[in-house]
Amino acid sequence: MTNGNQEIPYKIFLTEDELPEYWFDLRPDMVNKPAPILHPGTLQPCVAADLEAIFCEGCVAQELNTSERWIEIPGEVRDFYKMYRPSPLVRAYCLEKVLDTPAKIYYKFEGSNTSGSHKLNSAVAQVYYAKKQGITGLTTETGAGQWGTALAMACGYFGIDLKVFMVKISSQQKPYRKAVMETYGAQVIASPSDTTAAGRKILELMPDTGGSLGCAISEAIEVAATTPNTRYVLGSVLNHVLLHQSVIGLESEAAMAKYDIEPDIIIGCAGGGSNLGGLIGPFMSRKLKGQADYRFIAVEPASCPSFTRGRFAYDFGDTGCTTPLMKMYTLGSGFIPGPNHAGGLRYHGMNSVLSQLFHDGYLEARSYPQNSIFEAATLFARAEGTLPAPESAHAIKAAIDEALACKESGEAKTIFFGLSGTGYFDLAAYLSYNEGSLGDYVPSDEELESGFTTLPKVE
């Protein structure tokens, strides 16, 4: 349990004074920058005025930034962070023992707040900018419910109205998430719904659909665009969200520096990219500068494999084709994923920064079927005592596989992964797994091809 002459504790904590004062933006360090966001009508790069009708001005400025590495965290946001941050870096001694591996395993635990996940890091920032602008209402989508819960918490704190469109299958699987959001003052609507034109159109075409994040985004944007003094906020995919989530990687880097810990492999689950991007940002910067040679692994569900089976192309961010176009690894905005319990990873596309890094070979990706994820989650829970979210369990599965590879080779590598949230609202999924009734849906090539046919024609 030592590194050199230093004993490494189970949990490494930073002090409140060590909380980052700045967010970190990776884009200035990238050799190949992510392609610009395009206006859906003109197909020209978006300017601030194009985005400010939907998004808060402060977030738009951060979204379009490509030159500033460090963005100061506003004092009110930093004060809110102090309620639950810095979060601990944990040495998984018990998991190492169970696996009988020479590998050293660490994880960054982001579940120590009521939302149960990392999502609060960006929620409070986006609501702060809305409040500063004088916005009185916000709309959003949520998959598994972590983002909706986090945003409801932030809106309750700053006194802003919130309407949440929750993916229908997730709202059925996780009804208590709705109760938490409503406790904080949010209105929650299962999506697709008959309350919007976008929802009614989707229901007309697919009356039995369980919905998707793309569907829910279409409904939330429609309401934001048609309601006075209201804006839309997104919990992943966009670059300003990755910026806010960089506190995860910055804290991890600082905690590791205290004990001279240097990871060999860095792993994160990947849906739209917020957790993964926030986790790897400062470490990827060192790799891009030639200062380190980490392996980065993105892990996604086999039911929604945007990295591993998607295409690198411009695409809409929503099913209704109303958003600006982003160049990303995508399954097509018309793709509706199967009812996987990792609702936060059921998104058809990936953040543009992460997509470019993957395209350029700086980032690996793999996908796993659902039952193998819950097998890993169960092993982790029994060893480490924390019940992980299904999304986080994707990173756990990859970390276990890498640790077992070390056992086979005899290499004592240092593995670091993001435990992005807890699974205490996912008990229906664990019940299904324990009963042996959990499915393993994997889309066929034909099903994926139908999603690719919805890709816009952009030269």
C-alpha positions as CSV (number, residue, x, y, z in Angstrom):
1,M,0.0,0.0,0.0
2,T,2.9,2.3,-0.6
3,N,4.3,4.3,-3.4
4,G,8.0,4.8,-2.8
5,N,8.2,5.9,0.9
6,Q,4.6,7.3,0.9
7,E,1.6,5.3,2.1
8,I,-1.3,5.8,-0.2
9,P,-4.7,6.0,1.6
10,Y,-7.9,4.4,0.4
11,K,-9.3,7.8,-0.3
12,I,-7.3,10.8,-1.3
13,F,-9.0,14.1,-0.5
14,L,-8.1,17.6,-1.6
15,T,-9.0,20.5,0.8
16,E,-11.7,23.0,0.0
17,D,-8.9,25.5,-0.7
18,E,-7.5,23.2,-3.4
19,L,-10.8,23.2,-5.4
20,P,-9.9,24.4,-8.9
21,E,-10.3,28.1,-9.6
22,Y,-10.4,27.7,-13.4
23,W,-12.0,25.2,-15.8
24,F,-9.8,23.8,-18.5
25,D,-10.5,23.7,-22.2
26,L,-8.6,21.2,-24.3
27,R,-9.2,22.6,-27.7
28,P,-6.3,25.0,-27.8
29,D,-3.9,22.0,-27.4
30,M,-5.4,20.0,-30.2
31,V,-3.5,19.7,-33.5
32,N,-6.7,19.1,-35.4
33,K,-9.4,21.2,-34.0
34,P,-13.0,19.9,-33.9
35,A,-15.0,21.0,-37.0
36,P,-17.2,24.1,-36.4
37,I,-20.8,23.9,-35.5
38,L,-23.0,24.7,-38.6
39,H,-26.2,26.6,-38.9
40,P,-28.9,24.1,-40.0
41,G,-30.3,26.5,-42.6
42,T,-27.2,28.1,-44.2
43,L,-24.6,25.3,-43.4
44,Q,-22.2,28.1,-42.4
45,P,-20.3,28.1,-39.1
46,C,-22.5,29.3,-36.3
47,V,-21.9,32.7,-34.7
48,A,-23.0,33.7,-31.2
49,A,-26.3,35.3,-32.4
50,D,-27.3,31.9,-34.0
51,L,-27.1,30.1,-30.7
52,E,-28.2,32.8,-28.2
53,A,-31.9,32.3,-29.1
54,I,-31.7,28.8,-27.5
55,F,-28.8,28.8,-25.1
56,C,-27.6,31.2,-22.4
57,E,-25.1,33.8,-23.5
58,G,-22.4,32.8,-21.0
59,C,-22.6,29.2,-22.3
60,V,-22.5,30.3,-25.9
61,A,-19.3,32.2,-25.4
62,Q,-17.7,29.1,-23.9
63,E,-19.0,26.9,-26.6
64,L,-17.4,29.0,-29.3
65,N,-14.1,29.5,-27.5
66,T,-11.2,27.9,-29.2
67,S,-8.2,29.9,-27.9
68,E,-8.5,30.2,-24.1
69,R,-7.3,27.2,-22.1
70,W,-8.4,28.5,-18.7
71,I,-11.8,29.9,-17.9
72,E,-12.3,31.3,-14.4
73,I,-15.0,29.6,-12.4
74,P,-17.4,32.2,-11.1
75,G,-17.4,32.7,-7.3
76,E,-21.1,31.7,-6.9
77,V,-20.5,28.5,-8.8
78,R,-17.3,27.7,-6.9
79,D,-19.2,28.3,-3.6
80,F,-21.9,25.8,-4.7
81,Y,-19.1,23.3,-5.7
82,K,-17.8,23.5,-2.1
83,M,-21.0,21.7,-0.9
84,Y,-19.9,18.5,-2.5
85,R,-16.4,19.0,-4.0
86,P,-13.6,18.2,-4.1
87,S,-14.6,14.6,-4.6
88,P,-12.4,11.7,-3.5
89,L,-9.8,9.8,-5.5
90,V,-10.1,6.2,-4.3
91,R,-7.6,3.4,-4.4
92,A,-9.6,0.2,-5.1
93,Y,-7.5,-2.0,-2.8
94,C,-10.4,-4.4,-2.3
95,L,-11.1,-4.8,-6.0
96,E,-7.4,-5.4,-6.6
97,K,-7.4,-8.2,-4.0
98,V,-10.6,-9.9,-5.5
99,L,-9.0,-9.8,-9.0
100,D,-5.6,-11.0,-7.7
101,T,-4.0,-8.5,-10.0
102,P,-0.7,-6.7,-9.8
103,A,-2.4,-3.7,-11.3
104,K,-3.0,-0.6,-9.2
105,I,-6.6,0.6,-9.6
106,Y,-7.9,4.1,-8.8
107,Y,-11.3,5.7,-9.4
108,K,-12.7,9.2,-9.1
109,F,-16.0,9.0,-7.3
110,E,-18.5,11.6,-8.5
111,G,-21.6,10.2,-6.7
112,S,-21.4,12.1,-3.4
113,N,-24.3,14.5,-4.1
114,T,-28.1,14.1,-4.2
115,S,-28.1,13.8,-8.0
116,G,-25.8,10.9,-7.6
117,S,-23.5,11.8,-10.4
118,H,-21.1,14.2,-12.0
119,K,-23.9,16.1,-13.8
120,L,-24.2,18.7,-11.1
121,N,-20.8,20.1,-12.1
122,S,-22.3,21.6,-15.3
123,A,-25.9,22.0,-14.1
124,V,-24.9,24.6,-11.5
125,A,-22.7,26.5,-14.0
126,Q,-25.4,26.6,-16.7
127,V,-28.1,27.7,-14.3
128,Y,-25.8,30.4,-12.9
129,Y,-25.3,31.9,-16.4
130,A,-29.1,31.8,-16.9
131,K,-29.7,33.6,-13.7
132,K,-27.1,36.2,-14.5
133,Q,-28.8,36.8,-17.8
134,G,-32.2,37.2,-16.2
135,I,-33.7,34.0,-17.7
136,T,-36.7,32.8,-15.7
137,G,-37.3,29.4,-17.2
138,L,-35.2,26.5,-18.5
139,T,-36.0,23.3,-20.4
140,T,-33.9,20.1,-20.8
141,E,-33.9,16.4,-21.6
142,T,-32.7,13.6,-19.4
143,G,-32.1,9.9,-20.0
144,A,-31.5,7.9,-16.8
145,G,-32.4,11.0,-14.8
146,Q,-29.0,12.1,-13.3
147,W,-28.9,15.3,-15.5
148,G,-32.6,16.1,-14.8
149,T,-32.0,15.7,-11.1
150,A,-28.9,17.8,-11.1
151,L,-30.5,20.5,-13.0
152,A,-33.6,20.5,-10.8
153,M,-31.2,20.9,-7.8
154,A,-29.5,23.9,-9.4
155,C,-32.7,25.5,-10.5
156,G,-34.2,25.1,-7.0
157,Y,-31.1,26.8,-5.6
158,F,-31.1,29.7,-8.0
159,G,-34.9,30.1,-8.2
160,I,-35.5,29.2,-11.9
161,D,-38.4,27.2,-13.3
162,L,-37.6,24.0,-15.1
163,K,-39.3,21.6,-17.5
164,V,-37.7,18.2,-18.0
165,F,-38.5,15.8,-20.9
166,M,-37.4,12.4,-19.6
167,V,-36.9,9.5,-22.1
168,K,-40.1,7.4,-21.7
169,I,-38.4,4.1,-21.2
170,S,-36.2,5.6,-18.5
171,S,-39.1,7.2,-16.8
172,Q,-40.7,3.8,-16.6
173,Q,-37.6,2.2,-15.3
174,K,-36.7,4.9,-12.8
175,P,-39.9,6.5,-11.4
176,Y,-38.3,7.7,-8.2
177,R,-36.0,10.0,-10.3
178,K,-39.2,11.9,-11.1
179,A,-40.0,12.3,-7.4
180,V,-36.6,13.8,-6.7
181,M,-36.9,16.2,-9.6
182,E,-40.4,17.3,-8.6
183,T,-39.2,17.7,-5.0
184,Y,-36.7,20.3,-6.3
185,G,-39.5,22.1,-8.2
186,A,-39.2,20.7,-11.7
187,Q,-42.0,19.6,-14.0
188,V,-41.2,16.2,-15.6
189,I,-42.8,14.9,-18.8
190,A,-42.2,11.5,-20.4
191,S,-40.8,11.8,-23.9
192,P,-42.0,11.6,-26.6
193,S,-45.2,13.3,-25.4
194,D,-48.3,14.9,-26.9
195,T,-47.4,18.3,-25.4
196,T,-45.2,19.4,-28.4
197,A,-45.4,19.2,-32.1
198,A,-42.1,17.3,-32.2
199,G,-43.4,14.7,-29.8
200,R,-46.7,14.3,-31.6
201,K,-44.9,13.7,-34.9
202,I,-42.6,11.1,-33.4
203,L,-45.5,9.3,-31.7
204,E,-47.4,9.3,-35.1
205,L,-44.5,7.6,-36.8
206,M,-43.6,5.3,-33.8
207,P,-46.5,5.1,-31.4
208,D,-44.9,2.4,-29.3
209,T,-41.4,3.9,-29.0
210,G,-39.6,4.1,-25.7
211,G,-38.1,7.3,-26.8
212,S,-34.5,8.5,-27.0
213,L,-32.4,11.4,-25.9
214,G,-32.7,12.8,-29.4
215,C,-36.5,12.8,-29.1
216,A,-36.4,14.5,-25.7
217,I,-34.0,17.1,-27.0
218,S,-36.4,18.0,-29.8
219,E,-39.2,18.6,-27.4
220,A,-37.2,20.6,-24.9
221,I,-35.8,22.8,-27.7
222,E,-39.3,23.4,-29.1
223,V,-40.6,24.6,-25.7
224,A,-37.6,26.8,-25.1
225,A,-38.0,28.4,-28.5
226,T,-41.7,29.1,-28.0
227,T,-41.8,30.2,-24.4
228,P,-40.8,33.8,-23.4
229,N,-37.6,34.3,-21.4
230,T,-36.8,30.6,-21.5
231,R,-33.6,28.8,-22.7
232,Y,-32.6,25.3,-23.3
233,V,-29.7,23.6,-21.4
234,L,-27.9,20.3,-22.3
235,G,-26.2,17.9,-20.0
236,S,-23.6,16.5,-22.4
237,V,-22.3,16.5,-26.0
238,L,-21.6,20.3,-26.2
239,N,-18.1,21.7,-25.6
240,H,-19.1,24.1,-22.8
241,V,-20.4,21.0,-20.8
242,L,-17.0,19.3,-21.2
243,L,-15.4,22.6,-20.0
244,H,-17.5,22.5,-16.7
245,Q,-16.8,18.9,-16.2
246,S,-13.0,19.5,-16.4
247,V,-13.1,19.9,-12.6
248,I,-13.1,16.1,-12.5
249,G,-9.8,15.7,-14.3
250,L,-8.2,18.7,-12.6
251,E,-9.0,17.4,-9.2
252,S,-7.8,13.9,-10.2
253,E,-4.5,15.3,-11.5
254,A,-3.9,17.3,-8.3
255,A,-4.8,14.4,-6.0
256,M,-2.4,12.1,-7.9
257,A,0.4,14.6,-7.7
258,K,0.3,14.4,-3.9
259,Y,1.4,10.8,-4.0
260,D,3.4,10.8,-7.3
261,I,0.7,8.6,-8.9
262,E,1.0,8.3,-12.7
263,P,-1.7,6.4,-14.5
264,D,-1.0,4.2,-17.5
265,I,-4.6,3.7,-18.6
266,I,-7.5,6.2,-18.2
267,I,-11.0,4.9,-18.7
268,G,-14.4,6.5,-18.9
269,C,-17.9,5.6,-19.9
270,A,-19.2,7.5,-23.0
271,G,-22.6,8.5,-24.1
272,G,-22.5,12.1,-25.2
273,G,-19.1,12.6,-23.7
274,S,-19.4,14.9,-20.6
275,N,-18.0,12.5,-18.0
276,L,-15.3,11.1,-20.3
277,G,-14.2,14.6,-21.6
278,G,-14.1,16.0,-18.1
279,L,-12.1,13.1,-16.8
280,I,-9.4,13.0,-19.5
281,G,-9.0,16.6,-20.4
282,P,-5.9,17.6,-18.4
283,F,-4.3,14.2,-19.0
284,M,-5.0,14.3,-22.7
285,S,-3.3,17.8,-22.8
286,R,-0.1,16.2,-21.5
287,K,-0.3,13.5,-24.2
288,L,-0.9,16.0,-27.0
289,K,2.2,17.9,-25.8
290,G,4.3,14.8,-25.7
291,Q,4.7,15.0,-21.9
292,A,3.1,11.6,-21.3
293,D,1.8,8.5,-23.2
294,Y,-1.4,7.5,-21.5
295,R,-3.9,5.0,-23.0
296,F,-7.4,6.4,-23.1
297,I,-10.4,4.1,-23.4
298,A,-13.9,5.2,-24.0
299,V,-16.6,2.6,-23.1
300,E,-20.1,2.5,-24.6
301,P,-23.1,0.1,-24.6
302,A,-23.2,-2.4,-27.5
303,S,-26.8,-1.2,-27.9
304,C,-25.8,2.3,-28.8
305,P,-22.3,2.1,-30.3
306,S,-21.6,5.5,-31.8
307,F,-17.8,5.3,-31.5
308,T,-17.3,1.6,-32.3
309,R,-19.9,1.3,-35.2
310,G,-20.8,4.9,-36.0
311,R,-19.7,7.3,-38.7
312,F,-17.7,10.5,-38.5
313,A,-20.0,13.0,-40.1
314,Y,-22.1,16.1,-39.6
315,D,-25.3,15.4,-37.9
316,F,-28.2,16.9,-36.0
317,G,-28.2,16.6,-32.2
318,D,-31.9,15.7,-32.0
319,T,-34.4,13.4,-33.7
320,G,-36.5,16.4,-34.9
321,C,-33.5,17.8,-36.8
322,T,-33.7,21.3,-35.3
323,T,-30.3,21.7,-33.7
324,P,-27.1,23.1,-35.3
325,L,-25.0,20.5,-37.1
326,M,-22.0,19.0,-35.3
327,K,-19.3,16.8,-36.8
328,M,-19.2,13.7,-34.6
329,Y,-19.2,10.0,-34.5
330,T,-22.9,9.3,-34.9
331,L,-25.5,6.6,-35.6
332,G,-27.8,9.1,-37.2
333,S,-30.2,11.4,-35.4
334,G,-33.0,9.0,-36.5
335,F,-31.5,6.1,-34.7
336,I,-33.6,4.9,-31.7
337,P,-31.5,2.7,-29.4
338,G,-32.9,-0.4,-27.6
339,P,-34.1,-0.1,-24.0
340,N,-30.8,-0.4,-22.3
341,H,-30.8,0.4,-18.6
342,A,-27.8,2.8,-19.0
343,G,-30.1,5.5,-20.1
344,G,-27.5,8.2,-19.9
345,L,-25.5,6.5,-22.7
346,R,-28.5,6.1,-25.0
347,Y,-27.5,9.0,-27.3
348,H,-26.8,8.7,-31.0
349,G,-23.8,10.9,-31.2
350,M,-20.5,11.9,-29.4
351,N,-19.0,15.2,-28.5
352,S,-17.0,16.8,-31.3
353,V,-13.8,17.1,-29.4
354,L,-13.8,13.5,-28.3
355,S,-14.8,12.5,-31.9
356,Q,-11.8,14.3,-33.3
357,L,-9.5,12.7,-30.8
358,F,-10.8,9.3,-31.6
359,H,-10.6,9.9,-35.3
360,D,-6.9,11.0,-34.9
361,G,-6.1,7.9,-32.9
362,Y,-5.6,9.5,-29.4
363,L,-8.5,7.6,-27.9
364,E,-9.6,4.0,-28.0
365,A,-13.1,2.8,-27.8
366,R,-14.9,-0.5,-27.0
367,S,-18.5,-1.6,-26.4
368,Y,-20.0,-4.2,-24.1
369,P,-23.4,-5.9,-24.0
370,Q,-25.7,-5.2,-21.0
371,N,-25.3,-8.4,-18.9
372,S,-21.5,-8.2,-18.9
373,I,-21.8,-4.6,-17.5
374,F,-24.0,-5.7,-14.6
375,E,-21.7,-8.6,-13.9
376,A,-18.9,-6.1,-13.5
377,A,-21.1,-3.8,-11.4
378,T,-22.0,-6.6,-9.1
379,L,-18.4,-7.7,-8.6
380,F,-17.4,-4.1,-7.9
381,A,-20.3,-3.5,-5.4
382,R,-19.3,-6.6,-3.5
383,A,-15.6,-5.7,-3.4
384,E,-15.8,-1.9,-2.9
385,G,-19.2,-1.5,-1.2
386,T,-20.6,1.2,-3.6
387,L,-23.4,0.3,-6.0
388,P,-22.4,1.9,-9.3
389,A,-24.7,3.4,-11.9
390,P,-25.1,1.3,-15.1
391,E,-23.3,4.0,-17.0
392,S,-20.3,4.0,-14.7
393,A,-20.3,0.2,-14.7
394,H,-19.1,0.4,-18.4
395,A,-15.9,2.0,-17.2
396,I,-15.7,-0.6,-14.3
397,K,-16.0,-3.5,-16.8
398,A,-13.1,-2.1,-18.9
399,A,-11.0,-1.5,-15.8
400,I,-11.5,-5.1,-14.7
401,D,-10.6,-6.4,-18.1
402,E,-7.4,-4.4,-18.1
403,A,-6.6,-5.5,-14.6
404,L,-7.0,-9.1,-15.5
405,A,-4.8,-8.6,-18.6
406,C,-2.2,-7.3,-16.1
407,K,-2.6,-10.5,-14.1
408,E,-2.0,-12.6,-17.2
409,S,1.0,-10.6,-18.3
410,G,2.4,-9.9,-14.8
411,E,2.6,-6.1,-15.6
412,A,1.8,-3.8,-12.6
413,K,0.1,-1.0,-14.6
414,T,-1.8,1.8,-12.9
415,I,-5.4,1.9,-14.1
416,F,-7.6,5.0,-13.5
417,F,-11.3,5.2,-14.2
418,G,-14.2,7.5,-13.6
419,L,-17.0,6.3,-11.3
420,S,-19.4,8.9,-12.6
421,G,-22.4,8.1,-10.4
422,T,-24.2,5.7,-8.1
423,G,-26.9,3.2,-9.0
424,Y,-29.4,3.6,-6.1
425,F,-32.1,4.7,-8.5
426,D,-31.3,1.8,-10.9
427,L,-32.6,-1.0,-8.6
428,A,-35.1,-2.2,-11.2
429,A,-32.2,-2.9,-13.5
430,Y,-30.3,-4.8,-10.8
431,L,-33.5,-6.8,-10.0
432,S,-33.8,-7.8,-13.6
433,Y,-30.1,-8.8,-13.7
434,N,-30.4,-10.8,-10.5
435,E,-33.5,-12.6,-11.9
436,G,-31.8,-13.4,-15.1
437,S,-34.3,-11.4,-17.2
438,L,-32.0,-8.7,-18.5
439,G,-31.7,-8.5,-22.3
440,D,-28.6,-8.0,-24.4
441,Y,-29.9,-6.0,-27.4
442,V,-27.3,-5.3,-30.1
443,P,-28.4,-3.5,-33.3
444,S,-27.9,-5.3,-36.6
445,D,-26.0,-3.7,-39.5
446,E,-29.4,-3.2,-41.2
447,E,-30.7,-1.3,-38.2
448,L,-27.7,0.9,-38.1
449,E,-27.9,1.6,-41.8
450,S,-31.4,2.9,-41.3
451,G,-30.0,5.5,-38.9
452,F,-27.3,6.4,-41.3
453,T,-29.8,7.2,-44.0
454,T,-31.0,10.2,-41.8
455,L,-27.6,11.8,-41.9
456,P,-27.8,15.3,-43.6
457,K,-26.0,15.9,-46.8
458,V,-23.1,18.1,-45.9
459,E,-20.0,18.5,-48.1
